[in-house]
Amino acid sequence: MGSAAAYDLATTDSACEVVLADIDPVASERSASAIGHNVRPICLDVNNTDDCFAVFSGTSVVVSAVSYRVNYVVARTAMRAGAHMVDMGGNNEIVRQELSLNAEAESRGITVVPNAGLAPGLINVLAITGYRELDTVEAIHLRVGGLPRHPRPPLNYQIVFSVEGLINEYVEKAIVLRNGQVTEIDSMGDLEEISFPAPLGTLEAFTTSGGISFLPDLLQGKVNTLDYKTIRYPGHCEKFKTLLDLGFATNEPLMVGTTIRTNREFFADLLRKKLDFGDTDLVVARATCAGLRRGVPTTVTYELIDYYDERAKLSAMMRTTAFPVSVIARMLADGVIRERGALLPEQCVPGQEMINELAKRGITITKRITETSR
């Protein structure tokens, strides 16, 4: 994801110098040489705040594509160095710590934007964009999925990001709005069919955790219903849920030879081996907002379908996760985002400008407005 963000920043503005930092100098040099002349690779350990401060000083924006565990420290260091910061999130507690920097960031004239990937991130921006187009909003339904182009049984899925993150999404509680109030519900429930244009056709969607982060808190009392579901090929939910019901993702100790591991660790290893078959991928996303506009029942729908980029060798998941982050970085550097403080993307990113910028990168987000007569 970090190399994809660097690729976008470097190739959309040849006058921009991108510093690509990694603890492994070979990795940063390999990625930089593949991108272009205006990418400078360096070796940097993000746990060394003094070194980070020296690198961040004099830069416009810091993009964090490392483990979410260090994003709070990276944000503080960037703020102290006078640089804006944007990251890909991954953990609500860390994001909450970053948001606590709001007053200090505002006083320093700095903007910190956590949780700026695909979901949470882009889908939240689309949700708020649709929300603002209606006078009153009854319901917001968000659906996102990363899928292989050629599904293989038994799960019709391949790993496109962290296995641990996938398991977390499936086993942790999901946060939704029910009757206008923040509510916890079980993941892998509320299974529904969802249709997309051919050749995708009918897919399935089910509740998972973490996809919309703090959006329920922001819209509590303003929207009656808000939910988020993950999209998969038909049959995936039932099969995977069966494995979870059998205890494959529990932390119960398991003897493997002379080593003690948990069921979950063993399961994660199996998923890595069986679900990493190297197929090209696609990403589908849909944000649907329903309510009233000028007294007329109206539904506003934003939708995207993106595919693996053969020319740039970038997966659809890399494009749809990293490009929103790099676009926000450019917006911060160019002064398009003027709000200061620690803010979520849905609080500061102009939706139409985001849509326009992604279109320049071949990520097309369509919009449909449907009015229903009373």
N, C-alpha and C positions, 0 to 999 in steps of 0.2 A: 504493500500500500504506500509506503514511503517513497519507493522508486517511482511509482505511478504519479504521485503528487509532484515529485521533482520533474518528471518527464513533462507534465502538463505546464508547469510554471516556466520551464526552459524553452519549450517549443512554441508556446503562444506569445512569448516576448523574448526575442533574441538579444535584446539589450539588458535583460535582467540576469544578474549573476545569482545562481543557486548554489548554496553550500550544502553538499550532501554529506551528512555526518553519520558515522556508524562506529561501533566499538571494534568491528572487524575491518581493517583498512582494505583488505582484498575485496570485500563485499562492496564497499563504497566506491572503490576505483572501478570495479567491474560495471556497476550500475551507471556511474558517471560517464565512462567511455562509451557506453551504449546509447546514451541520451544525446550528448552534444558538447560543443566546445565551451559553452557558458555554464557548465556544471563543474564545480570544484570539489573533489572528494577530500575529506579529512577524517582522521581517526579521533573519536570523541566518546568518552564514557559519561553518560548522562548522570551517573551517580556522583561525579566530580563537579560540584556546583561552581567552583572557581573557574575551571576550564570552560564550563558552559557559559558563564557570565562573560568571559573574554570573547568567546565566539559570537554570542548573541549581541554584544555591544556593537553599535553601528549598523545593525541590520534593521530592516523594516518590520519583518514578520517572522516568527518562529512557527514552523509546522511540526507538531509532535506526532510521530507515527510509531512510537515505541510502546512498551507495555503501559496500560492504564495506571499501573501502580506508581509510576513516577510522574504522572502528568501534573499533579499539584505542585511538586517541587520544580518542575520545568516551568510551570506558569509563574511561580514566584520569582524564579531567576530571570525569566524573560521580562517580567514587569520591572524588576530592579534594573535591568539593562536598558530599559526604554524601548522595548520591542513589543509589538502586539503578538498574540499567540492564539493558535487554533489547533485543536486536537480531534482525534477520532473517537474519544470516549471509551466506554466499555464497562464502567462500573459506577452505579449511582452514588455510592458513598464518596468516591473520589471526586465526582462531578460536584457533589454538594460542598466539598471542601474548596473546590475552585470557585464556586459561586460565592463563597464567604469572602473572597478577595474583592468583591464588587466595589466597596467604598474606597479601598486603597488604589485599585486600578483606575477608578474614576478621577481620584485626586491627582494621579500621575499622568492622566491623559492617555491611558492605555486601554485597549480592549482585549479581553480574554474570552474566547468562544470555545467552550468544550462541547463534546457530543455532536460533532459536525460531519459524520459520515453519511451513510445511507439511511439506516434505521437503528438508533435515532439519528436525526440530522436532516437530510433532504426530505424525507417523508413528513417530518414535523413542519418544515417550511411550507410544503404544499398544503398541509392541513390548515395552517393559519391563513395562507393565501385564500383558500376556498372559504374559510370562516368569515373573512373580512368582506367577501363579495355578497354575503347574505345579511339581511337586516336582523333576523333571529335564526338561530341554529338549533335544530332538534337533535341531530345525530351526525357523528363523524365516524366513518369506518375506514381503517387503514389496513392495506394488504400488501405484503412484500415477500418476495422469494427469490433465492438464487438456485438455479437448476442446471443439470447437465443437458446439453443439446440432445444427447441420445441416452435416455434412461436405461439402466440395467437392473434386472431383478437381483435380490428380492426387495430392496428398499427404494429403487428408482431415484437414487440420490448419490451425489459425490461430494466430498469435503471441499468447500470453497473458502473456509476460514478455520479458526481454531476448533478442534474437536471438543475441548473443554467448554468453549463458548456455546457450541451447539447443544451439548448436554444440559448446560445451565438454562438455556432458553426453554428446553422441554420439561425440566423438572421443577424450576422455581415458580413461585406464584406470579401471576400476571396482574398488573394494575389497570383497572378500567374505570369508566364512569358509568354508574347505574343510577337512574333517577337523580342525576345531577351530582352525585356524591362519589368520592373516590372509594373504590371497592377492590378487594383482593379476590381473585378467582383461581381455580386450578388451571394449569396449562394443559395443552393437548385435548381441549374440550371444544364444544360449540362448533363441531365439524360442519362445513358447508361446501357446496359446489360453487365454483367461480369460473366464468367463461372469458376467454380472450380470443382475439382473431386467429384464424388458421395461420400456421399449422398447430398452434398450441391447443386450441379448443378448450375442453372442460378440464379444469384442474380442481384441487381441493385446498381449503384454507382452514386453519385451526388456531386457537388461542395459544400464544407463547409469551414468555416474559421478556422485558427489557427493551422492546422495540421502539417505545415512544417516550421512555424516560420520564421527565417531569411534566409532559403535556397535560396529563389528567389534573395535576395540581394547578396549572395555569388556567385551565378551563372549568374548574369545579364551580358549579352554580351558574355557569353560562351556557353549558351544553348538557342536554339530558343524557345522551348516550355517546360514549367514546370507547372504541375497542380497536385492538391491533391483532392481526392474525398473520401467520406465516403461510406462504403458498408452496405447495408441493404437488407432484404428480399423484393421481388417484391411487389410493391404497397405502400410501406411505404412513399416514398417521396411525392407522389401526395396527400395522405391523410393528412400528417402533414402540407404540404404547404397550403392546404385549410384552416386549422385551423389558420395558421399565417396570411393568406390573410384576414380572418375574424376578425383579431385584437386581438387574444387571447394572444399574447406576447407583446402587447403594454404597455406603462406605463400610460395609461389613468386611472384616478381614478374610483373605483368601490365601491359602498356601499354594505357591507355584514353585515346585521343587523345594529348595531350602529358603526361599524368599517369601516374606509376607507382603502381600499387596491387597488393595481393596478391589471389590467387584467393579467399582467405577473405573479404576485405573486399568484393569484388565480389559474392560469393555471399550475404553478409549483407544487402547492399542489395537484391538480388533477392528474398530471402525476406521482407524488410519490405514490399516492394511487392506481392508476390503472395499473402502469407499474412496480411495484415491487412485482412480483408474485413468486420469489424465485426459478426460474428454474436454472439449471446449464447452463453454457455459453460456448461460443467458440469465438476465435479471428481469423480473416483472414487478411492477409496483402500481398501486392504485390508491388514490385518496378521494373518498366520496364524502361530500358535505351536503346535508339535506336540511332545508328550513324554509323560511319565507323571504321573498324579495319583492318589495312593493306590494305586499299582501298576497302574492301568488306563490303557491308551493313550488319550490325550485330546488333542483339538485345540481351541484357543481362537481364535476369529476375530473381529476388530473390522472393521467396514466402514462407509463413508460414501459417499453420493451427494448432491452439493449442486449447486444450480442458480443461475443469475443471478437476483438480487433485483430484480424490476421496480420495486417501490415505492421502494427506497432507491437504485436505479441502481448497485448494486455487483455486480461480476462474482463468479462462484463462486470464482475464483482469489484475488480480493481478500479475500473472506470467509474462505476456508480458510487463507490465509496470514497475514492481518493479525489476525484475531480470536484465534487462539491467542496471538499476541504481546500483544494488549491484555488478554486474560484473565490471562496471567502477570504483566503490569504491575499489575493489580488485586490479584492474590494477593500480590505483593510489598508493595504499599501497605497492604493489610489484615492483613498478618502471617500469611497462610495458609502461605506459604513462609517457613520460619524458618531454614533452613540459610543459612549465610553463607560467602562466598568466590566464586570464579569457577567456575560449574558449568553443565554442559550441561542442557537441559531434562529429559532422561531420568534425570538424577541428582537433581533436586530438585522436579519438578512432580508433584503427586499426580494420578494418571491418572483416577480416578473423578470427582474434583472438576472436572478439565478437561472430561471428557465431559458432566457435568451443566451446566456453564456454557455450553458450546457448544450444548447442547440448548435453553437459554433463548433463544439467538440463531437458532434454526431450523436449526442444523446437527446432524442426528441421526446418531449413531454407534450402530449396532446391534452386539449381541454374540451369538455362537453358541458353544455348548460341545457338542462331539461326542465321545462315548465309543465306543471300538471294543472289543468283547469279544475276548479272546485266542483 
